[in-house]
């Protein structure tokens, strides 16, 4: 009996020790994002993206950006560091994931990328050029903002979405399981519409 109990305990110990575990992460940076979808004629021509960082992250990033440590972010300081930050974000599609009928569209560049620090809050703004032309049949577009490493957590509520150049666009925020990340554990939400 003692031998059987010993073997059972040994098996249980080995199972708990050597069984692969799913990695669990949690974000350290929290960002509220807003989008403006710019239409011209029958085409989606660009997306204006605004990120508003949480207070703690704003302070942390300002300490890196504010090279003279005077508590402000000057245009000169931003201009000096913008290429490195933009280059890093470009490697990750600026954390903006766009699909057209289920196919991911590559995003490689932004314009008007600026950072401001006001009232203790860091804000990034950028324009993403994108041409999606209307076809004879409706096309489904999804725009999800997320960091696949889950170091940063983005929140994009429906009320933060605006549209210019197209008055009748119906927009929703839907789960996008096909864009699941972090070993499939995190399902992002996506701005979803058809036109």
N, C-alpha and C positions, 0 to 999 in steps of 0.2 A: 504494500500500500504506500509506504514511504517513497519507494522508487518511482511509482506512478505519479505521485504528487510532485516529486522533484522534477520528473520529466515534463510534466504539464507546466510548472512554473518556469522551467528553462525555455520551453517553446514560446510561452507568453512573453518572456523577457526578450528573446531574440526577435519576435515579431515587432515589439514596440521599439526595439533598438535599431533594427536594420530595415524596417519598412520605409520606403521613400515617403517623404512628407511633401505636401503641397506648400509652396512658399506663400506666405501671407505678407503683404506689404500694406502700408498706409501712406497717404499723401502727406507731404510736409508743407506744400505751398497750395493755397486756395485762391482761385481766380474766378471772378465773375466775368463772363464774356458777353458781348453783344455783337450783333451782325446787322449790317445794312446791305441788302441785295440790290444791286444797281442793274436795271434793265434798260436797254435802248432798242427801240423797235421790238423785234421778236426774239431778242437774245439777252441772256444773262451775261453781262460784260465784266462785272467785277464784284468782289465782296469786300466791304469795309469791316475790319475786325477791331474790336476794342477789348483789351484785357484790363481789368481792375484788380490789382493784387490786394490780398489781405494785409492788415496792419503790420503783423510780425514779418512777413515776407518783404513788404515794402521797406521796412527798416533795414533788413538784412541785405537786400540788393542795393539799397542806397549806399551802404557802407562800401560797396565795391565800385559803384558808379561815381560817387562823389569823391574824386581823387584828391581834392584839396581839403576835404573834411570840414566844409563850412555849413553843412546841413542842407544844401540846395544842389539841384542838378542843373548845371548850366548847359547851354547848347554846345559849347566847345567840349565839355566833358562827354556829352552824348555822342557827338560827331566822332570823337576819338575811339570810342568803344563800340559804336554801332556795327562796324563791319564784322567784328568777331561774333557779336551776339546774333546778327543776321545770318552769318555763315553757319553757326551752330543750329539755329532754328530751321534753316533751309535743309539741313541733313535730315530733319524730322518733319518735313512738309509743313513747318510752322504750326504743328499740332492740329492742323485743319485737314480733315479727311473728307473728301468730296467723292461721292459715287454718282454715276449716271447710268440708270438702268442696271444697277448692281456692279458696274465696272468702275474701279477706282481711277480717278483722274489725277495725273501727276501735277503737283504744285511745286514750282522750283524757284519762284521769285516773288518779291513783294515790292511795292513802291510806297513812298511817303511813310516810311517806318520811323516813328518818333516815340520818345519816352518823355513823360512829364512826372514831376513829383510835387504834388500840391496837397496841403492840409494833411500831411503824413501818409498820403496814398500814392503809390507808383502806378502809372497807367502806360500801357503800350498801345499804340495805334498803328495800323498798317492797312494798305489796300492790296488785295490779291487779284491780279488780272486773270480773267477766266472767260472763255467764250463758249457758251452753250446755246446753240441756236434752236429755235422752235422747229419741230418737224410736223409732218402730216398727222402722226399719231402721238399721243401724249407720252412724255418722257418723265421718268421718276428721278428726282434729284434728292440726295440726302447729304447733309453737311453736319458732321460731328466734330466736336473739338475735344480732343483728349490727348494725354501724354501716355504712350504705351508702357512706360516704365512705372507709371502711377506715382511718380514723385510729386507731380502736380495734379490737382483735381480741379476741373473746369465745371462751371455751372452756367448753363445757357437757357434761361427761362423763355417761354413763348413771348412774353411782353418785352423782351429785349431785342426782338427781331423787327426790323423795319424794311419796307420795300419802296424803291423809287422806280418810276417809269412803267409800272404795271399795277393797275388798281384792283384787278379781280383775282389776284393770286391767293389761293387757299393754302395756309401753312399750318402744320401741326408739329408737335414734338413727339417722336415715337422711339421706342426701343429699337436698337439696331444690332440684333444678335450676330449678324454676319460680320460686324466689325468688332466683335468681342476681342479683348486684349488681356494682357497679363495672364498668360496660360489659359485663356478662355474664362477666367473667373469674373471679369468685369464686363458688363454689357453697357455700352454707352448709349446715350440718347442722341437723336439726330433731328435737326431741322429738316422736315420732309415736305415736299410739294411736287406737283405735276404741272407741266405746261406744254 
